[in-house]
Amino acid sequence: MKIKQIEIFAVDLPLIKPFIISYATYPNIQSIIVKITTECGLVGWGESVPDEHITGETPHSTYAMLKNTLAPLMIGQNPMEFEKIHELMDKNVHRAPAAKAAIDIACFDVAGKKLNVPVYQLLGGRYHEKFPVTHVLSIDEPEKMAQEAAQKVEEGYTSFKMKVGQDVLGDVKRINAVRERVGEEIAIRVDVNQGWGNSANTLQAIRHLEALGIDWLEQPVDQDDIDAMVEIKSKSTIPLMIDEGIRDMNNMREIVAKRAADKVNIKLMKCGGIYPAMKLAHMAEMAGIECQIGSMVESSIGSAAGFHVAFAKKIIKSVELTGPVKFSKDPGDLKESYCIPNIQLTERPGLGVSVDETLLAELTQYSDAVE
Ligand SMILES: [Mg+2]
């Protein structure tokens, strides 16, 4: 099987409400969707949602990288040879993981369709039957965050990811307000998105948070400061997760060597897709570090890819892939798999996502085809 054509679509995905985290506000999400067609007529879908704050890639740079470099390289390649595909991409392009993820995901989709199995079957088979869906609370006033949490509990949600990272004492108030409103039984995870900057601020916050029963504290400090995480971990009873600071195997090697985290948040857009994500999960497992699969708020295509990795691995304990329930329009149909409070995957081949090409055309700003 050989790749004959790669189409690239720059797409604007409309959000139901803006997504606000410590370093940015997103009114909608810019995504690059890739469609691979093989010589035998099979189609595979991939997606890239780059975040320049984390990998330095923008939607424009990713589109150009795919159109001018990665897609031409892939023409004539066998999409089922994952190790070779990644070797070829890595030899020609340093980093650019989100662009590579689009190719990787499309290759897995087409390989699954060729063999008539879901992607998780290519990754060791299904391990998890379902995952709880976490509702993400954007940064807001404490009362508003508590109110939204209470409403979501009524809808059936049992866990929350709170986005904080503005100022330590204000954030402590936010977390307190949500905990008071939802009670002790509901899971709360706190994501600072680097907003507290250093270990001193973080340790100040931790003193206030230790009694609140939070599941974990995520990326409180600057993404490159692994040593600060080591210091915080030695002084905290709250489990610590690294997110922005774990992008590739080099970061993971340092985190493992320094025992810098209890958990890591693996995202396909940071590491280059399904195949590298599996390698990171194996490294973490060897070191006794638990994993989450997160996302950059991706459509059904990218989100499904993340779910297939998560469903196949025992060491992956949680997921945070809520894109399909955040968008008012999504070219894929993964939303149907969200049965709040859980998500379950179908047994359809490949990613298991069917793409509405009319809707995709409607959401596309510009596109190219490489053959
Ligand atoms: Mg995070």
Boltz pocket constraint, residues with backbone or C-beta under 6 A from the ligand:
constraints:
  - pocket:
      binder: B
      contacts: [[A, 191], [A, 193], [A, 218], [A, 219], [A, 243], [A, 244], [A, 265], [A, 294]]
      max_distance: 6.0
